[in-house]
């Protein structure tokens, strides 16, 4: 086998591994996150000229994924303008722009977006999402049924941060 058989420049990994480090401590959140990772991998495995339908399904999934977490935030005392939700809004806005650029002229942009999300996601999951999972547990929120064991547990809770120690992640 010749070393020059593939002369392409080195590139980012062609898939994103689901690892224990991505677990947040909330099984429903982790299930949604695993679906997110699986869909990134589906995009990265698809030829660029066949990525758009997969990307559109991924965008729909991501809209629901983020909406789910934001429902949980609001149900458990986060202010509506918390920076975790702001991160979600920024990602979704970027994802929508990517679709427009792909349709216009740039057939490599979906791959680049998937690679960027694969790089971004572990830090987000380990900080903001793990913090949210800890908060959900602390107030007795069941993410499967989206109910609080004791609604009075959040009467005096107002979280304006990200669900983690820092809003910079």
Phi, psi and omega in degrees: 000128183277141177292342181263008181301323177238107184264014179293150178291153177304142182227176178294161178305146183273002174205164179245124181278140170274119182234164178302333181294344179273352179293135183259342185103358176238118188296321180292319178297317180296323178297315178296320179295322178295322175298319179301312179297316179301320182288324173302315180295325176297319178296311183296333180277342184276143173300145185304325181283358178240010186281333190303311180298322179293318179296318178298319177295321178295318178298315177301316179299317182292323175302311180292319178305309182290322178298321178300309180298322181291326173300316181296320179300310182295324180290341186240019170103008175283143173289153184295338184256030181291156186286339175299312178295326177297320176300316178302313182299319180296316179298314181296320178299316179296318180299323179291321177296321179301315179301317180297318179294321177300312181295327182286309185191344190255094184281359177258353189291328179293317176301314181297322178294316179299318178295320179295319178294323177296327178283321183287318193301315181303319178294320178295313181297320183283342180251284186296313183289320177296323177295319176297316179301318178296319178297314179303315180296319184295333179258005177074036180269131177262110184288341178286313180267351184054047179230155176261135176298320181220096182305334179292346180295340182250005182308318184254017180259123171226109181257123179248359181274217186250358187088014178213182181293327187229145176269007185270356183276000000 
